[in-house]
């Protein structure tokens, strides 16, 4: 069983929650809503995660 260790985004504050990311499981990057820790978790490959992050930096 995978046990993800989530870290809250640096964009999260006390007033504004954001996302949490876990990168401690080899071959997987897990993402969840920081307001819903018991909610659904999106699990991506590291390649997909890197592509997603790269696409964010290309936004106008």
N, C-alpha and C positions, 0 to 999 in steps of 0.2 A: 504494500500500500504506500502510495506517495504521501509524504507529509510536507506540505509546502510551508515555508517560513516567509510570510509576507512582510514587505517593507512599504510603508506609506510613501507616496510620491512627495517630492520636495515642494510641489505646488499645493499640497493640502495644508490647510490652516484650521484653527478652531472654528472659524466661521464657514469655511468652504471645504467640504470633503472632496476627494478626488478618487484616485485609484490606488490600489496596492499591487505590487508585483513581487512574485517569488521566482528566484532564479537558482535555488539551491538543489533542484533535482536535475541530474544530467539529462540532456535531451529535451527539456521542457521549460517553458516560461509560462507561469500562471498569472492571470490578471483577474482582479475582482474589484467591485465597488467598495470603497472604504466605509460607506454608510451601511452596507449590508454584508458584514463579515460572514454571516451564515448563508448568504445567498449564493447564486451560481458563480462558478469559476470558469473562465475561458482559458484553455490550455493550448499553447502554440509551440511550434518548433522554434528553436533559436533563430533559424533562418527566416521564418515568417515574422517573428518579433522584430528582428533587425530591419526587415523590409518595411514593416509598419512604421517603426520609428524614423527611418529615413524619409518616408513619404510625408511625415509630419513636418520635417524641417524644410520641405520643398513648398509648403503652403504659403500663399501670399500674405 
